[in-house]
């Protein structure tokens, strides 16, 4: 391998490899291993990761490698979306699908604990997301609630912590979401495996209709997070534009998906109308009862 140790800033400079570009390649490589290939390097410490002159990244020592099933990959991506949306009940269900929580466990206290953990770990700005902080907070939950960490995901956590540590060594101002989130959005919109799951992500069940309705709040939250992590530079705006074009392209390639989401929007309008009518009817009922009672009293 014609490359240099990934944390050697002087050698990276000699190779002419921009640190920001190398970080982006490294993070996307890790994301692809987890979400695309389902086969990942379990020990990517600096001695096992090399920067190559053409900007590529090289891994050595595959003594620790693990696989993720398609169901695991889908649940991981769902968990990312639910975490961004701060839907802690769904995060708890994702954890159950991934084997962290046993079937039949009461999820309510775990959902509330996850919400407290997230609030404490995130602070005021989601763009400052730090995986090590979240992992530290999560470790405390494991000792207080019926949560176990499956072996393969213990390896995933260690891998992500190691990769984030390398990135912070190269750039102390590194923000994980700023690099990882655009890739996750791209996978959702371009990968057939994940694009099929968009209705599950953007539709939700409500009591007013038999079929699920479009979740405008979640959609706006995802767009807001994308804008927040991207920043306001011209390059960031181009990245957001590319994501928007990917969404349009998906609708063109798979019109049935777009039609399903549009029908969900119509059902959302119907549900809101039913809720409004119910509220008005309830108000009128209370008003007439109060007026009748007042008349009898006089």
Buried (B, 14 or more C-beta within 10 A) or exposed (E): EEBBEBBBEEBBEEBEBEBEEBBBBBBBBBBBBBBBEBEBBBBBBBEBBBBBEEBEBEBEEEEBBBEBEEEBBBBBBBBBBBBBBBBBBBBBBBBBBBBBBEEEBEBEEBBEBBBEBBEEBBEEEBBBBBBBBBBEBBEEBEEEBEBEBEEBBEBBBBBBEBBBBBBBEBBEEBBBBBBBBBBBBBBBBEBEBBBEBBBEBBBBEBEBBEEBBBBEEBBEBBBEBBBBBBBEEEEBEEBBEBBEEBBEEBBEEBEEBBEBBEBBBEBBEBBEEBEEEEEEEEEEEEEEEEEEEEEEEE
